Structure formats: structure tokens, C-alpha cells
Amino acid sequence: MFKKIAKLRQAELKSVGETQTKQAANLNEFIKILG
């Protein structure tokens, strides 16, 4: 049971991390355009 929850949590955190990475990349592109 715990392992299942841990795996789901891990997948959740991974997708959140990927989203943040994408947002950071978009922000960098935006700054380049402004600069």
C-alpha cells in the first residue's frame, strides 16, 4: 500500500518538476525577446 502511494507521489512530483522546468524555459525565452 505504502509503495503504491510513494510511487504515485513520485510521479506527481516529477510532473510538477517538468512543468516548472517548462515555465522557466518560457520565462527565459520571454526575457530574451524583451532584452
DSSP file (Angstrom, degrees, kcal/mol; ACC not computed):
  #  RESIDUE AA STRUCTURE BP1 BP2  ACC     N-H-->O    O-->H-N    N-H-->O    O-->H-N    TCO  KAPPA ALPHA  PHI   PSI    X-CA   Y-CA   Z-CA
    1    1 A M     >        0   0    0      0, 0.0     4,-2.0     0, 0.0     5,-0.2   0.000 360.0 360.0 360.0 -51.3    0.0    0.0    0.0
    2    2 A F  H  >  +     0   0    0      1,-0.2     4,-2.8     2,-0.2     5,-0.2   0.894 360.0  54.2 -61.2 -40.4    2.7    2.5    1.0
    3    3 A K  H  > S+     0   0    0      1,-0.2     4,-2.4     2,-0.2    -1,-0.2   0.894 107.1  51.6 -61.2 -39.8    4.8    1.7   -2.0
    4    4 A K  H  > S+     0   0    0      2,-0.2     4,-2.2     1,-0.2    -1,-0.2   0.929 111.8  46.0 -62.8 -45.9    1.9    2.4   -4.3
    5    5 A I  H  X S+     0   0    0     -4,-2.0     4,-2.7     1,-0.2    -2,-0.2   0.913 111.8  51.9 -63.2 -43.7    1.3    5.8   -2.6
    6    6 A A  H  X S+     0   0    0     -4,-2.8     4,-2.4     1,-0.2    -1,-0.2   0.894 109.7  49.7 -61.0 -41.0    5.0    6.6   -2.8
    7    7 A K  H  X S+     0   0    0     -4,-2.4     4,-2.3     2,-0.2    -1,-0.2   0.911 111.7  47.6 -65.6 -42.5    5.1    5.8   -6.5
    8    8 A L  H  X S+     0   0    0     -4,-2.2     4,-2.2     2,-0.2    -2,-0.2   0.914 112.7  49.5 -63.4 -42.6    2.1    8.0   -7.2
    9    9 A R  H  X S+     0   0    0     -4,-2.7     4,-2.6     1,-0.2    -2,-0.2   0.900 110.1  51.1 -62.6 -41.8    3.6   10.8   -5.2
   10   10 A Q  H  X S+     0   0    0     -4,-2.4     4,-2.3     2,-0.2    -1,-0.2   0.913 110.3  48.4 -62.5 -44.5    6.9   10.5   -7.0
   11   11 A A  H  X S+     0   0    0     -4,-2.3     4,-2.2     2,-0.2    -1,-0.2   0.885 111.5  51.4 -63.1 -39.4    5.1   10.6  -10.4
   12   12 A E  H  X S+     0   0    0     -4,-2.2     4,-2.0     2,-0.2    -2,-0.2   0.931 111.1  46.5 -62.9 -48.1    3.2   13.7   -9.2
   13   13 A L  H  X S+     0   0    0     -4,-2.6     4,-2.5     1,-0.2    -2,-0.2   0.870 110.5  54.2 -63.3 -37.8    6.4   15.5   -8.1
   14   14 A K  H  X S+     0   0    0     -4,-2.3     4,-2.3     2,-0.2    -1,-0.2   0.926 109.2  46.6 -63.8 -45.1    8.1   14.6  -11.3
   15   15 A S  H  X S+     0   0    0     -4,-2.2     4,-2.1     2,-0.2    -1,-0.2   0.864 111.7  51.7 -67.4 -34.3    5.3   16.1  -13.4
   16   16 A V  H  X S+     0   0    0     -4,-2.0     4,-2.4     2,-0.2    -1,-0.2   0.919 109.8  50.1 -64.8 -42.8    5.4   19.2  -11.2
   17   17 A G  H  X S+     0   0    0     -4,-2.5     4,-2.1     1,-0.2    -2,-0.2   0.894 109.9  50.0 -61.2 -41.4    9.1   19.5  -11.8
   18   18 A E  H  X S+     0   0    0     -4,-2.3     4,-2.2     2,-0.2    -1,-0.2   0.888 109.7  51.1 -65.4 -39.3    8.7   19.1  -15.5
   19   19 A T  H  X S+     0   0    0     -4,-2.1     4,-2.4     2,-0.2    -2,-0.2   0.921 110.6  48.5 -63.6 -43.9    6.1   21.9  -15.5
   20   20 A Q  H  X S+     0   0    0     -4,-2.4     4,-2.3     1,-0.2    -2,-0.2   0.876 109.8  52.5 -64.2 -37.5    8.3   24.2  -13.6
   21   21 A T  H  X S+     0   0    0     -4,-2.1     4,-2.2     2,-0.2    -1,-0.2   0.915 110.2  48.3 -63.9 -42.9   11.2   23.5  -15.9
   22   22 A K  H  X S+     0   0    0     -4,-2.2     4,-2.5     2,-0.2    -2,-0.2   0.913 111.0  50.4 -63.1 -43.1    9.0   24.4  -18.9
   23   23 A Q  H  X S+     0   0    0     -4,-2.4     4,-2.3     1,-0.2    -2,-0.2   0.898 110.0  50.4 -63.0 -40.6    7.8   27.6  -17.2
   24   24 A A  H  X S+     0   0    0     -4,-2.3     4,-2.3     2,-0.2    -1,-0.2   0.901 110.6  49.6 -63.4 -41.4   11.4   28.5  -16.5
   25   25 A A  H  X S+     0   0    0     -4,-2.2     4,-2.1     2,-0.2    -2,-0.2   0.909 111.1  49.2 -64.2 -42.6   12.3   27.9  -20.2
   26   26 A N  H  X S+     0   0    0     -4,-2.5     4,-2.3     1,-0.2    -2,-0.2   0.894 110.2  51.5 -63.0 -40.2    9.4   30.0  -21.4
   27   27 A L  H  X S+     0   0    0     -4,-2.3     4,-2.5     2,-0.2    -2,-0.2   0.902 108.2  51.4 -63.9 -42.1   10.4   32.8  -19.0
   28   28 A N  H  X S+     0   0    0     -4,-2.3     4,-2.2     2,-0.2    -1,-0.2   0.906 110.5  48.7 -61.2 -42.3   14.0   32.7  -20.4
   29   29 A E  H  X S+     0   0    0     -4,-2.1     4,-2.1     2,-0.2    -2,-0.2   0.910 110.7  51.1 -63.1 -42.2   12.6   33.0  -23.9
   30   30 A F  H  X S+     0   0    0     -4,-2.3     4,-2.3     1,-0.2    -2,-0.2   0.905 109.6  49.4 -61.8 -44.0   10.4   35.9  -22.9
   31   31 A I  H  X S+     0   0    0     -4,-2.5     4,-3.0     1,-0.2    -1,-0.2   0.889 109.0  53.2 -63.3 -40.1   13.4   37.7  -21.3
   32   32 A K  H  < S+     0   0    0     -4,-2.2    -2,-0.2     2,-0.2    -1,-0.2   0.910 109.1  49.0 -60.9 -42.3   15.4   37.2  -24.5
   33   33 A I  H  < S+     0   0    0     -4,-2.1    -2,-0.2     1,-0.2    -1,-0.2   0.919 115.1  43.8 -64.3 -44.2   12.6   38.7  -26.5
   34   34 A L  H  <        0   0    0     -4,-2.3    -2,-0.2     1,-0.2    -1,-0.2   0.900 360.0 360.0 -66.7 -41.4   12.4   41.7  -24.2
   35   35 A G     <        0   0    0     -4,-3.0    -1,-0.2    -5,-0.2    -2,-0.2   0.477 360.0 360.0 -70.1 360.0   16.2   42.1  -24.0
